């Protein structure tokens, strides 16, 4: 299993004890090692990426509303035109990404799941009937039933 660059930096720092020596060993800058170690010692997760705010975040409620009202059929260019009219200054590409994410979530919430039918003993009765043989010149009916 290969290790990520950040894991290598932490191993090097744990081994060497100083940022400069760990940077020499890991093949990166000493300031990078110092920054990662400072985040770790402050109790944060140095392996987590920071989530930056996007221009479209303030308009996501409207995007979700439009996708929901159209039952997931609205195109991103139509959403972008509506958002621009509302004051959105972001790019059409950002709108396409946001609409794709909202549509994916919308579809996931309405996706039909395949569940095989597993009958419980004694819960389901299946039956059938049909015409039987003539007995003594009279028609007979055959009836068949079985319990699952």
N, C-alpha and C positions, 0 to 999 in steps of 0.2 A: 504494500500500500504506500503510495507516495504522500508526502507531507506537503502542506501548503507553505508558502513563503513565510506567513506569520507564525506558524508552528515552529519552523526552523529558527526564526528570530528568537522566540521564547526559549527554545532549547539552548541556543547559543548563549543567551543572557544568563540562564540558570547555570550553565557550565562555567562561563567566564566571570560573571559578576559585575562587569562594567559594560556600558553601552559601546564604548569605542572598540573594545576587544570583541564583543559580540558582533558588531558590524563587520569587522575584519573577517570573522569566521563565517558569517551568514552571507557576506557579499553585498551589503547594502550600506546606507548612510547611517552614521551614529545618531543623527537626529531622529531618524525613523524608529530606531530601536528605542530611544528614550521616550518617544511619543507613545509607542505601543505599551511599554512597561508602565508609564505613568497612568494610562487608562486602566491597565490591569490592577495596579496598586490602589487606584481610587475606587475599586469595586465594580467597575464597568466591564462590559464584555468587549474585549479588544477585537474579537473575531466578527462582531456584528457590524453591519454596514449602517451608516446613518441615513435616515430617510429625509430627503430634502423636500421642502414644499414645492408644489408645481403651480403654474398659473391657473390650471384648470380645476384645482381643488375647490375653489369657491363656486364652481359651476357644476360640480358633480351631481348635486341633487336634481338639477334640471336635466342633465344627461340621463340619469336613471329614470326620471319621469317620462322623458321622450321614448326611451327604449321600452318601458313598461306599457305606455299607451299604445305603441305601435306593435306590441307583442313580439318584440325583437326583430322587426323587419326594417326599421328606419336605417338609412345609409348615413355614414359619418359625414359626408359633405353637406347633407341637409341639416344635421345637428350643428355643424360648424357655422353655417349661415345663420342659424337661430342664435347661437352663442355670440357671434360677432355683433348681431343686432342688440344683444343685451350688454355689450361692452367688453367682451372677451378679447384679449390682445394676443393670445397665443397662436401657434402655427396650426395648420390643418393636420399636420402629421401628429401633433400631440393630441388633437381631437380624435383622430383615427385610432390611436392607441387606447385612449380612454373609452371610446365607444366599444372597441373590441373587448376590452376587459369587462365592461358592464354587460355586454351581450353574452359573453361566456358565462358570467355569474347568473344571468337571467335564465339561460338555457339549462344550466346545471340544476337550478331550483325546480325546473319543470320537466326534467328528463324522466322518461319512463324507465323504471328499473325492471330487469328481468328477474322474476322470482319463480323458480320451478314449483309446480304443484305437487305438494307432498301430502297425500290424504292421511288423516288421522284414523286409526282403526275404529270402526263403528260410527264414523261421522257422515259418510257418504254412501248412498245407495244408488247403484246404477241399474237400469232396467231397460228391457226391450220386449216387444211382442211382435207376432207375425202370424200369418195363416199357417195352420197345421194340416196334417193329412185328413182325408175323408175317412171317418170311422162309422161304419154302418150307414153310409149315405149322408152323414151329417158333417157339416164343416166344423173344424175345431180351431181353437186359437191357442198358440203357444205363448207362454209368458215366462220370461227368464229374469231373475233379479240376483244381484250379487252385492255383497257388502264389501266395501274397499278395506 
